[in-house]
Amino acid sequence: MKKDAHPDYHFITVQLTDGSSFKTRSTYGKEGDTLALDIDPSSHPAWTGGNQRLLDTGGQVARFNKRFGGLTLKKG
């Protein structure tokens, strides 16, 4: 087996946007480094339910049926 083929896993501190932090093992940086996150589950709209763009599915279906509703498959 090749020497030094595997990355060096060590403990780092991950700091969330709300100021809380936790320790985990990673290949990021060096032992004891801090990884400060810009986006995390406490601030990202995907988790917090922030401004979402809702699709008008009823309008889209009605528009589709208006355009293509008269088309039928011919049985032959």
Buried (B, 14 or more C-beta within 10 A) or exposed (E): EEEEEEEEEBEBBBBBBEEEEEEEEBEEEEEEEEEEBEEBEEBEEEEEEEEEEEEEEEEEEEEEEEEEEEEEEEEE
